Amino acid sequence: MAVADSLAMTVESPLPPTITATPKPVAGEPPLRTTVESLFDRYVVPTVNRGLTLIRGEGRHVWDDQGRKYLDLGAGVAVSSLGHAHPAIRETLALQAGVLIHCSNYYFNEWQGRLAQRIVELTGPGKVFFCNSGAEANEAVIKLARKFGHASGRYEVITATNSFHGRTMATLSATGQEKIKQGFEPLLPGFTHVLFNDLAAVEAAITPKTIAVHLEGIQGEGGVFVATPEYLLGLRELTRKHDLLLTWDGVQCGYFRTGRWQSYERILEGVPGGEDFAPDAIAMAKSLGGGYPIGAVWVREPYQDVFGPGSHGTTYGGSPLACAVALAILDTVERENLAENIRARGEQLRAGLTALIGTRGITGVRGHGGLMGMTVEGDPYGVVARLTQAGLILIPAANHTVRFLPPLNVTAEEIDEALAVVESTL
Ligand SMILES: Cc1ncc(COP(=O)(O)O)c(C=O)c1O
């Protein structure tokens, strides 16, 4: 039974009303944006340069404080998998909030067990550890590798240059981008970075202390670089030969974004030997919770019990509320064939953008499905700002790249609309 139906039988609770009002300017008072910006100036740690003041969202659209509507194909950086204010998420949040929001991991809770089962069924034999974010999921993967290698004195992890794995000290140390590490030295020891898609470079970096190779199937923040099939199959063989774990960061490129559950399935489609490929652990987050924070690590058999009781944990991870929401999203994705939808929308987007290459400062297109990068001359932040002004929200990335990370239920009309905005604005 779908999680929403099962909950609805337990609790009678009306759906929360959709908030449709946009604040009206009050005579004599400054616009809301001015007030909010001054609150941020004064009270919020300025870790990021912010843009619009957003008030509400519905479907693939958001509205700012002036009542202006935007087509949101950034989805909060690949998070809002069902778009904004989706009934499945609203309903489940409301119902489960009236049943049990949190209970800690000292106890069993049904939805955590059921979500783990669904993830294992989608991925392969193994078990799942739950946490709250992408960084935490990668942190758990790194700890898992270290725990696995502890008895043999191995702890080094090889990652790719241009990768991004998060902002905690371990995931920052794992990340292959110097600019985000500056000022935080000394970093955690035990990470080596080698060129992405260069198998020989990985082989050359292996030492007697190496325990794992960790990578994104598609580098998202780095500028939408896709791993090649030869690299993935070669890495699997190499890591087996050296008794290393091959661990995967599917935080951005996973969750059906490529049209398949995990990006390696899409990359290896039709490639001989590709269907047998599986990493040893996968970090997940973002789209899994559709905006409600949740992270997860799938650990393949026979490594699923490397973390024994007391070896790793989190207060909030796998709460009944987070897991119920994640289950409701999975139900919706499957019921509405959203993997197929995003695959088709990705091809539509690729075709439209490819036709624009060589014009409007667009230099290339790469990616799959709902993780598509448009490369541009000059500063991608400037391009994103101009498109936002024109009503289209996208996300900048490194290496002159602008990312399209639409909700999985984006429509063909909305992709056409986005292409028209790109064409008329740049
Ligand atoms: C590939 C990848 N890994 C990890 C992270 C970190 O996730 P979070 O911001 O949820 O900690 C991100 C975030 O953008 C990501 O893209």
The ligand as a MOL file (V3000), in Angstrom:
LIG
                    3D

  0  0  0     0  0            999 V3000
M  V30 BEGIN CTAB
M  V30 COUNTS 16 16 0 0 0
M  V30 BEGIN ATOM
M  V30 1 C 27.8180 15.3350 -5.4570 0
M  V30 2 C 27.5090 16.0040 -4.1570 0
M  V30 3 N 27.9060 15.4150 -3.0150 0
M  V30 4 C 27.6470 15.9670 -1.8240 0
M  V30 5 C 26.9820 17.1680 -1.7140 0
M  V30 6 C 26.7130 17.7590 -0.3710 0
M  V30 7 O 25.3710 17.6260 -0.0630 0
M  V30 8 P 24.7300 18.4920 1.1290 0
M  V30 9 O 24.7760 19.9190 0.6890 0
M  V30 10 O 23.3440 17.9510 1.2800 0
M  V30 11 O 25.5660 18.2600 2.3330 0
M  V30 12 C 26.5440 17.8100 -2.8850 0
M  V30 13 C 25.8550 19.1090 -2.8040 0
M  V30 14 O 25.7290 19.8350 -3.7410 0
M  V30 15 C 26.8180 17.2130 -4.1330 0
M  V30 16 O 26.4380 17.7820 -5.2750 0
M  V30 END ATOM
M  V30 BEGIN BOND
M  V30 1 1 1 2
M  V30 2 1 2 3
M  V30 3 2 2 15
M  V30 4 2 3 4
M  V30 5 1 4 5
M  V30 6 1 5 6
M  V30 7 2 5 12
M  V30 8 1 6 7
M  V30 9 1 7 8
M  V30 10 2 8 9
M  V30 11 1 8 10
M  V30 12 1 8 11
M  V30 13 1 12 13
M  V30 14 1 12 15
M  V30 15 2 13 14
M  V30 16 1 15 16
M  V30 END BOND
M  V30 END CTAB
M  END
